[in-house]
Amino acid sequence: MHLGDGLVCEALAKGLHANRWSTGQLIHLAIVLPDEAVQHFERPTDGGPDSWRATTFEGRASGFTFDEPVTAEWGVTLDTLTTKNERTTS
C-alpha cells in the first residue's frame, strides 16, 4: 500500500466527519479525526478518482505536508464523500 492510500485508509477508519469545498481548480476534502487532527486531500475539479492526493495533516502540536498520490480504488471513496456538504469559495 502506498503512503497516500494508507493516509486515506486511516482517515476513513477513524474520521468523525468530512468537510468539502472547492477553490478555483481544486476540490478539497478535510477529514476530522477523534483527536481533532485533520487530514486533507485534494484533486483537480476536472479530475477523477485517480487524481486525489493526500496533502496536509494538521495536529494539535504538529503538522505534516504530504504530496502523495491516492490510487483510484481509494479515490472512489473520496469522490463519494465530496458529494456531501459542498461549499464553494473563491
LONUBA-438564 format. One record per residue (C-alpha): z, y, x; residue in one letter. Coordinates in Angstrom, 1 decimal. Layout:
N
       z       y       x  r
       Z       Y       X  a
...
//
This chain:
90
       z       y       x  r
     0.0     0.0     0.0  m
    -0.9     3.5     1.3  h
     1.7     6.2     1.5  l
     0.2     8.2    -1.4  g
     0.4     5.1    -3.6  d
     3.9     4.5    -2.6  g
     4.9     8.0    -3.5  l
     3.3     7.6    -6.9  v
     5.0     4.3    -7.5  c
     8.4     5.7    -6.6  e
     7.9     8.8    -8.7  a
     6.8     6.8   -11.7  l
     9.6     4.3   -11.4  a
    12.3     6.9   -11.1  k
    10.9    10.0   -12.7  g
    12.6    11.6   -15.6  l
     9.7    13.8   -16.8  h
     6.4    15.3   -15.6  a
     5.1    18.8   -15.7  n
     1.3    19.5   -15.5  r
    -0.5    22.8   -15.0  w
    -3.9    23.9   -13.7  s
    -4.7    26.8   -11.4  t
    -8.3    27.5   -11.0  g
    -9.9    24.5    -9.4  q
    -6.8    22.2    -9.2  l
    -4.7    20.2   -11.6  i
    -1.1    20.0   -10.5  h
     1.5    17.4   -11.6  l
     5.2    17.6   -10.7  a
     7.4    14.6   -11.4  i
    11.1    15.3   -11.6  v
    13.4    12.7   -10.2  l
    17.1    12.0   -11.2  p
    18.5    13.9    -8.2  d
    16.4    16.9    -9.3  e
    14.0    16.4    -6.4  a
    10.3    16.9    -7.4  v
     7.3    15.0    -6.1  q
     4.0    17.0    -6.5  h
     0.5    15.6    -6.9  f
    -2.9    17.4    -7.3  e
    -6.6    16.8    -7.8  r
    -9.6    19.0    -8.4  p
   -10.2    19.8   -12.1  t
   -13.6    18.2   -11.9  d
   -12.2    15.1   -10.1  g
   -11.2    11.8   -11.5  g
    -8.6     9.1   -10.8  p
    -9.7     8.6    -7.2  d
    -9.3    12.4    -6.4  s
    -5.5    12.6    -6.6  w
    -3.4    13.5    -3.5  r
     0.3    13.4    -3.0  a
     1.4    16.8    -1.8  t
     4.8    18.5    -1.6  t
     8.2    16.8    -2.1  f
    11.0    19.2    -2.9  e
    14.6    18.0    -2.5  g
    17.9    19.9    -2.7  r
    18.4    20.2     1.0  a
    14.9    19.5     2.4  s
    11.3    19.1     1.6  g
     8.1    17.5     3.0  f
     4.5    18.4     2.8  t
     2.1    15.5     2.4  f
    -1.7    15.4     2.1  d
    -2.0    11.7     1.2  e
    -4.7    10.2    -0.9  p
    -3.9     8.2    -4.0  v
    -6.1     5.2    -5.0  t
    -7.9     5.2    -8.3  a
    -5.6     2.4    -9.6  e
    -2.6     4.8    -9.4  w
    -4.7     7.9   -10.2  g
    -5.4     6.5   -13.7  v
    -1.7     6.7   -14.5  t
    -1.5    10.3   -13.1  l
    -4.5    11.2   -15.2  d
    -2.7     9.8   -18.3  t
     0.3    12.0   -17.5  l
    -1.8    15.1   -17.3  t
    -2.8    14.8   -21.0  t
     0.7    15.9   -22.0  k
     2.4    19.2   -21.5  n
    -0.6    21.0   -20.2  e
    -0.3    24.7   -19.2  r
    -2.8    26.8   -17.5  t
    -2.0    29.6   -15.1  t
    -4.3    31.9   -13.1  s
//
